[in-house]
Amino acid sequence: NLQLGALPTVIITEEDKALKAKRHELFNHYLNHKGTDIPNGRKNSTDRTVIESIIASFGRQYIPESYKIKILVEDPDDEKHQVIETKNDTLNDLRQVAHLVVWEATYKYIWKSNKKNIDYKDRFGFCIFASNYLKFQLRLHLRKINKDRIYGTLPDSDHVRKLYTMLP
């Protein structure tokens, strides 16, 4: 233990290294996959990547509260040079969720970590699997966000639950 450490890092096999490399390869491939690369796909589509197209289509479904920022241009004392700009971080939030979902999809695709033990490699190409998984997870994420906005949420702790049950 003193020479090798307590963590089992020595046990990593060549097969594990190859699977991790394959996971990174699939992840980077999907992030750079364009709509024009799809066989028998529309050739008149833009040069956006597939993931950006999916994010943009889901970005139109959810419009959060926007906030305004004052940007000072040139002279800060003159009110004519103050510009109020509206900021909206919807696409950035969805992009972060989408990247995490694609990373999770690579795990499911390679190691088939579901309870039914379906081998996704035999049934689907990775891009098709990742796109469908991404659409499903983004729909689920937006539903959860909208539910929390409409009904509100409470912090999950014992004190809050006790107060909440004592209210009626």
Sequence and secondary structure as in RCSB ss.txt:
>XXXX:A:sequence
NLQLGALPTVIITEEDKALKAKRHELFNHYLNHKGTDIPNGRKNSTDRTVIESIIASFGRQYIPESYKIKILVED
PDDEKHQVIETKNDTLNDLRQVAHLVVWEATYKYIWKSNKKNIDYKDRFGFCIFASNYLKFQLRLHLRKINKDRI
YGTLPDSDHVRKLYTMLP
>XXXX:A:secstr
 TTT SS GGG  HHHHHHHHHHHHHHHHHHT BGGGSTTS TTS S BHHHHHHHHHHTT     EEEEEE S 
SS GGGEEEEEE  HHHHHHHHHHHHHHHHHHHHHH  STT   HHHH  HHHHHHHHHHHHHHHHHHHHHHHHH
H     SHHHHHHHHH  
